[in-house]
Amino acid sequence: MELGIYTFAENSPDPASGEVISAAQRLKNLMEEVELADQVGLDVFGIGEHHRPDFVVSTPAVVLAAAAMRSRRIRLTSAVTVLSSDDPVRVFQEYATVDLLSGGRAEIMAGRGSFIESYPLFGYDLDDYDELFAEKLDLLLQLRTSTVVTWRGTHRAPIEGRGVYPRPVQDPIPVWIAVGGTPASVIRAGTLGLPLAVAIIGGTPAHFTDLVELYRESGRRAGHPPAALKVGINSHGFIADTSQQAADDAWPPYLDTMGRIGRERGWPPPTRQRYEAERSPRGAILVGDPQEVIDKILWEHELFRMDRFLLQFSVGTMPHAKMMRCIELYGTAVAPAVRKALGTTDHR
């Protein structure tokens, strides 16, 4: 099983000090995080796309290209690419370029996005939310398999026998489908035989087992071999030297971020009681000391038999030094123990 990190590169005020670092400094810190994750032997680093003032990455491919120059082995993926509001030709070209720069380590994690700012920004109608994704995914998959493409759709100008360059090192470049729990999206991924990334950021992970089985059953019915039907689990987390330190460090930024987003979406405000329940042994978030995180990853592996596990470090703005220590513990304490328990080794 691959173990990795993903981040949205938050840059909201530090809830403890009120300080906001510059976007330039946040990106510098992010490059140091990628470099450390690579050095401590993690398998994957993902960077999300947002078009809001509280996140600094709107173009993950650009940042991943920089990360390619600061790393040697770690795989580099979007988390996610909001494909519905992007141009699949440009997405393919960008990630083919990252793949070339990294020596074949790039991936695309395609999703519809849980935030909607990109739709009006790029001139798309939210009423077309589902149709946009299906159509653009179809084009992206054609671009993976054919250098010269002829394609027609509803929401983009047709392509008549045009070559799309450059071509990536990997043939084909991996495309994962990221979902938040919609059965139709899971069935689509299984039918297409594409790897599935499931975001579990709240509630009880065990409730998602039916969704994963639906994906695998859809893939089997479509004739795809089981080895092609890879599953990734993406969850919130934070690791510190002690359980209490992890809980106390992660709570203020979690409260700030989830409270702010919750107010936008009509969710109830986070409470410390609910937070502690979520970080309990059967909750959705992995906040604790290394052994607690090891135990929860192994428990989720029993549930899902997943091929990849990514932790979002962190939910909200966290001091850079604490983030670096978190990554160090993940790579030097958590990952080796999980690999030993599962009888696997570093995939790279």
N, C-alpha and C positions, 0 to 999 in steps of 0.2 A: 504493500500500500504506500502511495506517495503522501508525503506530509508537507504542507506549505502554508503560506501566509497570503492574505489579500488585504488591501487597504483602499480606502476612499480618499486618503491624503487630506484628512480634516484640517482645517485651519481656523477654527472658531476661537474665541477667547478662552484662555486657560481658566477653568472654573475656580481654581485656587487663587491665582494672582491677578486675573483679569487681563493678562498680557496677551497680545496677538503678535506673533512673529511675522515677518514679511513673507510673501509668497516665495521669493527667491530662497530665503532661509529654509522654508518648509521643504522645497524641492531638494535642496542640498542635504537636509536631514534624510529625506526619502532615499536618495542615492546611497547614503551610508547604511541605511536599513537593508537595502537590497544587497549591498556588498557583504554585510555581516551574515545575512541569511545564506548567502552562497558559501561563505567561509565555514560556517558551522554545519554544513551538510544538508540543509533543507532542500526539498525537491522542486518546489514551485513558488513563484512570487507573482501575485496578481494585483493589478491596479485598475480601479473602477473609473467610470466616466460620469461626471456631473457637470451641470451648468448653473451653479449656485455660488453665492459668495462665501459659503462656509466650507467649500472644497476647492483645491487648487488644480485639479487635473480635469480638463475638459477633453484632452486628446491623449488617451492612454498610449497610443502607438508611439508618439513622440517621446514620452517619458520612458517607455520600454526600450526604445532605441538607445537612449542614454544609458539605461540600466545594462544593456547588452555590452557596452564598453567597460562597465564596472564589475562585470561578473564573468565567470568561466564555465559553470556547469548548470546552474539553476535554470529551470524552465520559466519562461516569461509569458504571462497571459493577461489579456484584459479580464476585468471582473466587475462589470461586464462592458461589452460594446453594445450601445443602444442601437441595434441594427435598424429598427423601424424608422428612425429619423436620420439615418446616414445613407451614403451612397455605397452599395456593395462593391462597386469597382474600386473606389478609393480605399475602402476597408481592406480589400484583398491586396491592393498594391502596398499599402502601409505595412501590413503584417508580413507580406513577402519580403519587404525591405528589412524589417526587424529580424526575420528569419535568416536572411543573408548576413546581417551584421553579427548575429549571435551564433552563427554556425549551426543553425537548425534547431533552435530552442523556443521558437515562437508558437503561440497558440491564440485562437480567438474564442472567447466565451461570449456567445451571442445571446441577447435577451431583449425583451420589450422595454425593460427599465421600470423601476418602481417609482421614479420621479418623472414628471411630465414636462419639465421646462424646455427640453430640446425640441418638442413637437412644434409649438408656436415659433420658437427661435428659428427653425429651419423651414417653416412654412407648411407644416403638415397638420391635418385635421385629426383630432383625437377620436372622432367617430370611425376613423379608418384604422384604429389601433391594431386589431387582429389581422386585418387584410394586409396592412403594410408589412408586418413581420413575416407572414407566410410568403408573400411575393418576393421580398428582398432576400430571404433565406434561400429561396429557390435559385435566384441569380448567383448568390455567393457560392452555393454548392456547384453550380455549373462552372464558375470561374476556377474552382479548385481542380476540376478534372479536364478542362479544355483551355488551351492557350488562345485559340480563336473561337469567339463566342457569337452566336446568333440567338437573340432573346427578345421576347416581347412581354410587356406587362401593362398594368393600368396606371401605376404611380411613378413611372420613370420612362424617359424616352427609350425607344427600342435600340437594340444593338444589332447591327447587320454585318456579321463576318469580321469583326474587329479583333485584333490581337491585344491581349492585356498583359503588360509587363511591369516589373520583372517577375520571374518565376521563383518561387521559394526553394530552399534546399530540400525541405520535406515534401514528399509527394505521396499523399496530399498533406497540406498543412492542417493540423488538427482544428476542428470546430466543435466546441461543446455547446449544448443548449442549456441555458440557465433558467430555472423555473422557481417560483415561489410557492407552488402548491396547486396549480391549475391542472386538472386531469387531461384536458385537451392538449396542453403543451407537452405533457409527459407522453401521451400517445403519439404525438407528432415526432418526438425525438426517437422513440422506440421504432416506429414505422420506418423512419429514415436511417436507422442504425447509427445514430450519432450519440456520443457520450452525453450523459445527463448530469448536470450540477444542480443539486437541490439546496436551496437556502432555508436553513432551520434557525430562526433567530428568536423564537419565542414558543412557549407552550411545551408540549411533551414530544420529544423526538420519536417515541414509539408510535405516535399517531401517523407518522409519515411512511411507515413500512408498507401499507397498502399501495401508496403512490409509487414507491420503488418497484413493487411487484407488478403493478400495472404497466410500468415502463418495460420491464423485462419480458412480460407476456406479450406486449405489443410487438417488441422486437422479434421474439420467437415466431409469432404468427406471420411476420413479414419475411421470415426466412433468414434472418441475420444470425450468425454464430454467436453463442454466449460470450465469447472473448471480446467481441466488438461492442458489447453493451455495457460500457463502463459507467460506473456511478461515482460521483463525487458529492461529498457533504460539505457545505459551507456554513460556518457558525461564528458567532461572536465569542471572543475570549480574551483573556489576559493572564499572564503567568508572572508570579513574583516568588521570592524565596520562601515566604510563608503564606498560608491561606489567608490569614487576616490582613496581611499587607496587600495581597492581590485584591481582596474584596474592597478594602478602604481606598486603594489607589484608583480602581476602575469605576467605583460608584459615582463620584462627582461628574466626570465627563459623560458617563452613561446617562445619568439623570438629566444633564443639560441637553444632550443630543436627542435622546428619545423623548424628552419632554417637549422640546422645540418642534420636532417632527410630528409628535403626537397632537400638538395643538393645531397644526396645519391640517391634520387628517381626522380630527375628532376622536382620537384615542383618549382613554383615561390617563391621567398623569402617572408616571412610574412611582412606585413606593419601594422603600428599602425592604419591606417584608416580601414583596413580590420578586424583587431582585435576588434576595437570598434563596427564595424557592427556585428561581431559574438557574441558580448556580449550584443547587443541590445535586446529588448523584444522578437523578433522573430528569433534571431540568435541561433547558436548551443551551444555556451559555456555559462556556468553559473558563471560568474565572477561579483561580486557586493556585496552590503550590504545584510543583511538577507532578507529584504522585496523584493528586486529584485529577489533573488533566490527563495523565496517562490512563487512569482507570476509566474516565469517561469516554475517551477515544476508543478504548478496547470494548467497552460496553456498546457503543454505537456500531462498532464493527460487527459485533454479534447480531445486532438488529438488521444491518443493511448489507453486510459483506461488501462494503464500498472499496473502490480502487484508489480513491484519493480523499484526503481530508484537509480542508483549508480553514484556517482560523483568521477572522478579521481582527487585526491589531491596529488600532483600538477603536472603540465606539466613542468618538469624541476626542478632544485634544488632550494628549498625554505628554508630559515632559519627555524630551528626546532621550535623556539618559535612562529613564525607566523603560522606554520602548526598546532601547538597545539591550538592556538586561533581560527583558522579556524574550526577545529573539534569541539571545544567547542561551537562556534556559531551555527554550523550545528545541534548539538544535543540539545541545550537548547533553541534556538530561531526558527530555520527553521523547524525542524522536528515536534515540538508540533503544530505549526501553520498549517502545511500541514495536519497533522492528524485531527486537529479540523475541518478544511475546508472540508475534505472528510468524516468526521464522523467515523473515525477509531481510534484505539488506538495502543499503542506499541504492536507489534505482538508477543513479547516474554513473 
